[in-house]
């Protein structure tokens, strides 16, 4: 009911209802009410108050891992990566067997480089080897086109584990779809024109088996999944088809980046077959050079830009300005948005904080 109230009857009424709920709900439901209280405060821009409520929730409902995850995500939405990492590590001291907390830690470690990210991924597997969310993050490490570990085949294997272990996690299906679209371009050695590649992705690449698998699993959560869900009654097939449209747009925009990643991978493979040494690959300076070669024209003045779905809204590249793009998940625009929630319109903030109930 709170979700409807925020939209239709105003924040004050929502807060009154939540305060009443805190007095009436059983102890086992208290954590969820506190989460909603925090989100309402965040929605109206009172971030410190939201943090205060979550600190209270972590103290009063220490057994509930979701309040710890929400504390991490609050810092992510505020663009505070260091704070988010700190919250994630603290959460894992208490809930070391929670896959979603390990998964977000792997994803956040992206900012510290691919090697560190892989170390965290391996540690996560020791703790939660059957977490689909963690396996999905491992796949993302190998789908990252600026990473020296870019490897579609490894990513494919990890995604199989992700879907097998946690089929309800929708992001694994979105990433599997990205893999299918990338593999087709790789199979043709990136020789098609952009227009031909676009037509192939839209019409020729058969994703029906993946769609059916997704329908059977009926996923119900995931950041990319929620972003691609346009309304509360969208079916799994509709969500995946929306994801396909968004992925096609991004893969076309960043096609040269993926091409460079593939060529580097091929060169590395050839080198390994002719030499037993990998000193050059492990050399930090040369690795930085490779990443620089694969850097794409990025978000010039990105802090003032606005992104929802259309990549046309991304500013073009300036000859003197090349920034980094966050490829930590399959949709760069979603990665950009999630760290700038304060810049969104109220309608868009409602969707991120309260779900697809606000899709209109």
C-alpha positions in Angstrom: 0.0 0.0 0.0 2.9 2.4 0.7 4.0 2.2 -2.9 0.6 3.5 -4.1 0.5 6.2 -1.4 3.8 7.7 -2.4 2.5 8.2 -5.9 -1.1 9.2 -5.3 -1.5 10.7 -1.8 1.8 12.3 -1.0 4.8 11.6 1.0 3.4 12.8 4.4 0.6 10.2 4.3 3.1 7.5 3.3 5.2 8.4 6.3 2.2 8.3 8.6 1.2 4.9 7.4 4.7 3.6 7.8 5.0 4.9 11.3 1.7 3.2 12.1 3.0 0.0 10.5 6.1 0.1 12.8 3.8 0.0 15.8 1.5 -2.8 14.4 3.6 -5.2 12.4 5.1 -8.4 14.0 8.8 -8.4 14.6 9.5 -10.5 11.6 8.1 -7.8 9.3 9.8 -4.9 11.0 12.8 -4.9 8.7 10.7 -4.5 5.6 8.8 -1.5 7.0 12.1 0.1 8.0 13.4 -0.4 4.5 10.3 1.4 3.1 10.8 4.2 5.6 14.4 4.6 4.4 13.4 4.7 0.7 10.7 7.3 1.3 13.3 9.6 3.0 15.7 8.9 0.1 13.0 9.7 -2.3 12.5 13.2 -0.9 16.3 13.8 -0.7 16.8 13.3 3.0 19.8 11.0 2.6 21.2 11.4 6.1 17.7 10.5 7.5 17.6 7.4 5.3 21.1 6.4 6.6 19.9 6.9 10.1 16.9 4.6 9.6 19.0 1.9 8.0 21.5 2.1 10.9 18.6 1.5 13.2 17.4 -1.4 11.1 20.8 -3.0 11.1 20.8 -2.8 14.9 17.2 -3.9 15.5 17.0 -6.5 12.8 20.5 -7.8 12.6 19.3 -11.2 11.4 17.9 -9.7 8.2 20.5 -9.4 5.4 18.2 -7.3 3.2 18.7 -4.2 5.4 22.5 -4.6 5.0 22.1 -4.9 1.2 19.9 -1.8 1.2 22.6 0.1 3.1 25.1 -0.8 0.3 22.6 0.2 -2.4 21.8 3.5 -0.8 25.5 4.5 -1.0 25.7 3.2 -4.6 22.7 5.4 -5.5 24.4 8.4 -3.9 27.5 7.8 -6.0 29.5 6.9 -2.9 31.5 3.9 -4.1 33.9 3.8 -1.2 31.0 4.0 1.3 29.2 1.2 -0.6 32.3 -1.0 -0.4 32.7 -0.3 3.3 29.0 -1.3 3.9 29.4 -4.4 1.8 32.4 -5.6 3.7 30.8 -4.9 7.1 27.6 -6.7 6.0 29.6 -9.8 5.1 31.2 -9.9 8.5 27.7 -10.7 9.8 26.1 -12.5 6.8 29.0 -14.3 5.2 26.8 -16.9 3.6 24.6 -14.4 1.6 25.2 -14.6 -2.1 23.7 -11.2 -3.0 26.0 -9.5 -0.6 29.0 -11.2 -2.1 27.8 -10.4 -5.6 27.5 -6.7 -4.9 31.0 -6.7 -3.4 32.4 -8.4 -6.6 30.6 -5.8 -8.7 31.8 -2.8 -6.6 35.4 -4.1 -6.7 35.2 -3.3 -10.4 36.5 0.2 -9.6 39.8 -1.4 -8.2 40.6 -3.2 -11.4 39.8 -6.6 -13.0 42.5 -8.6 -11.1 41.2 -7.5 -7.7 37.7 -8.2 -8.9 38.7 -11.8 -9.8 40.2 -12.3 -6.4 37.0 -11.2 -4.7 35.0 -13.4 -7.0 37.1 -16.5 -6.1 36.8 -15.7 -2.4 33.0 -15.4 -2.9 32.9 -18.8 -4.5 34.5 -20.3 -1.5 31.8 -19.0 0.7 28.7 -19.3 -1.6 29.6 -21.7 -4.5 26.0 -22.1 -5.5 25.0 -18.5 -5.7 23.8 -17.6 -9.2 24.3 -13.9 -8.5 28.0 -14.5 -7.8 28.5 -16.6 -10.9 26.7 -13.9 -12.9 29.2 -11.3 -11.6 32.0 -13.7 -12.6 30.6 -13.8 -16.1 30.5 -10.0 -16.2 34.2 -9.9 -15.4 34.8 -11.8 -18.6 32.3 -9.9 -20.6 33.9 -6.5 -19.7 35.5 -5.3 -23.0 38.1 -3.1 -21.2 39.3 -6.0 -19.1 42.4 -8.1 -20.0 40.2 -11.1 -18.9 37.6 -10.6 -21.7 36.6 -14.1 -22.7 33.2 -15.0 -24.1 33.5 -18.8 -23.6 34.4 -18.5 -20.0 31.5 -16.0 -19.5 29.2 -18.5 -21.2 30.2 -21.3 -18.7 29.7 -19.0 -15.8 26.3 -17.9 -17.0 25.2 -21.5 -17.3 26.1 -22.0 -13.6 24.3 -18.7 -12.7 21.0 -19.7 -14.4 21.2 -23.3 -13.0 21.8 -22.2 -9.4 19.5 -19.2 -9.3 17.1 -19.1 -12.2 14.9 -16.4 -10.5 17.7 -13.9 -10.9 16.8 -12.0 -14.1 20.2 -10.3 -14.7 21.7 -13.7 -15.7 19.3 -14.0 -18.6 20.1 -10.4 -19.7 23.8 -11.1 -19.6 23.2 -14.4 -21.5 21.4 -12.5 -24.1 24.4 -10.1 -24.4 26.7 -13.1 -24.8 24.5 -14.5 -27.7 24.6 -11.1 -29.5 28.3 -10.7 -29.1 29.1 -14.3 -30.1 27.5 -13.8 -33.5 29.7 -10.7 -34.2 32.7 -12.6 -33.0 31.9 -15.6 -35.3 32.0 -13.3 -38.3 35.2 -11.6 -37.1 33.4 -8.3 -36.9 33.3 -8.0 -40.7 29.7 -6.9 -41.0 28.8 -3.3 -41.4 27.0 -1.8 -38.4 23.7 -1.8 -40.4 24.1 -5.5 -41.3 25.0 -6.3 -37.7 22.0 -4.5 -36.4 19.7 -6.3 -38.8 21.2 -9.6 -37.8 20.7 -9.0 -34.1 17.1 -7.9 -34.7 16.0 -10.6 -37.1 18.5 -13.4 -37.6 20.0 -14.3 -34.2 17.7 -16.9 -32.8 17.2 -16.3 -29.1 13.9 -18.3 -28.8 15.5 -21.1 -26.7 16.9 -18.5 -24.3 13.5 -16.8 -24.1 11.7 -20.1 -23.4 14.2 -20.9 -20.7 13.6 -17.5 -19.2 9.8 -18.0 -19.4 10.2 -21.3 -17.6 12.3 -19.7 -14.9 10.1 -16.6 -14.5 12.8 -14.4 -12.9 11.6 -11.8 -10.4 14.5 -9.6 -9.5 17.8 -8.0 -10.7 18.8 -4.4 -11.4 18.9 -4.9 -15.2 15.7 -7.0 -15.0 13.8 -4.3 -13.2 15.1 -1.6 -15.6 13.8 -3.6 -18.6 10.5 -4.3 -16.9 8.2 -1.5 -18.2 5.1 -2.4 -16.2 4.1 -4.6 -13.3 2.3 -7.1 -15.6 5.1 -7.5 -18.2 5.9 -11.2 -18.8 9.4 -12.7 -18.7 9.3 -12.8 -22.5 8.4 -9.1 -22.8 11.1 -8.1 -20.4 13.8 -10.1 -22.3 12.7 -8.5 -25.6 12.9 -5.1 -24.1 16.4 -6.0 -22.9 17.3 -7.1 -26.4 16.4 -3.7 -27.8 18.5 -1.9 -25.2 21.4 -4.3 -25.6 21.4 -3.9 -29.4 21.6 -0.1 -29.1 24.5 -0.3 -26.7 26.4 -3.0 -28.5 26.2 -1.0 -31.7 27.5 2.1 -29.9 30.4 0.3 -28.3 31.0 -2.2 -31.1 34.6 -1.1 -31.7 35.4 -1.5 -28.0 34.2 -5.1 -28.1 36.1 -5.7 -31.4 39.3 -4.5 -29.9 38.7 -6.7 -26.9 38.2 -9.7 -29.1 41.4 -8.9 -31.2 43.4 -8.6 -28.0 42.1 -11.9 -26.8 43.0 -13.6 -30.1 46.5 -12.1 -30.0 47.0 -13.3 -26.4 45.8 -16.8 -27.4 48.3 -17.0 -30.3 51.1 -15.8 -28.1 50.3 -18.4 -25.5 50.5 -21.1 -28.1 54.0 -20.0 -29.2 55.5 -19.2 -25.8 55.2 -20.4 -22.3 55.9 -17.0 -20.8 53.2 -14.5 -20.1 55.4 -11.7 -18.8 54.1 -9.2 -21.3 50.5 -9.9 -20.4 51.1 -9.5 -16.7 53.1 -6.3 -17.1 51.1 -3.5 -15.5 52.2 -0.8 -17.9 51.3 -2.8 -21.0 48.0 -3.8 -19.5 47.2 -0.1 -18.9 48.2 0.6 -22.5 45.8 -2.1 -23.8 43.0 -0.7 -21.8 43.8 2.8 -23.1 43.6 1.4 -26.7 40.2 0.0 -26.0 38.8 3.1 -24.4 35.8 4.3 -26.2 34.6 7.9 -26.8 32.8 8.3 -23.5 30.6 10.5 -21.4 31.9 14.0 -21.9 30.4 16.2 -19.2 28.6 13.1 -18.1 27.6 14.6 -14.7 25.3 17.0 -16.6 24.0 14.5 -19.0 20.7 12.7 -18.8 20.3 9.0 -19.7 17.1 6.9 -19.5 17.2 4.4 -22.3 18.3 6.2 -25.4 22.0 6.2 -26.0 21.6 9.2 -28.3 21.3 11.2 -25.1 24.9 10.4 -24.3 27.1 13.4 -25.3 29.5 12.8 -28.1 33.3 12.5 -27.6 35.5 15.6 -27.4 38.9 15.2 -29.0 40.5 16.4 -25.8 38.3 14.5 -23.4 38.1 10.7 -23.1 36.4 9.3 -20.0 35.8 5.9 -18.6 32.5 4.0 -19.2 31.2 1.6 -16.6 30.9 -1.8 -18.3 30.4 -3.6 -15.0 27.0 -4.8 -16.2 25.5 -5.3 -19.7 23.8 -1.9 -19.8 26.2 1.0 -19.4 23.3 3.4 -19.2 21.9 1.6 -16.2 25.3 1.7 -14.5 25.4 5.5 -15.1 21.9 6.1 -13.8 22.2 4.0 -10.6 25.0 6.3 -9.3 23.1 9.5 -10.1 19.6 8.8 -8.7 19.5 12.3 -7.1 19.5 13.7 -10.7 16.4 11.8 -11.8 12.9 13.0 -12.1 10.5 12.0 -9.4 8.8 9.5 -11.7 12.1 7.8 -12.4 13.3 7.9 -8.8 10.0 6.2 -7.9 10.7 3.4 -10.3 14.2 2.7 -9.0 13.2 2.9 -5.3 9.8 1.3 -5.4 9.8 -0.8 -8.6 7.7 -1.0 -11.7 4.5 0.0 -10.0 5.2 3.4 -11.4 5.6 2.5 -15.0 3.2 4.6 -17.0 
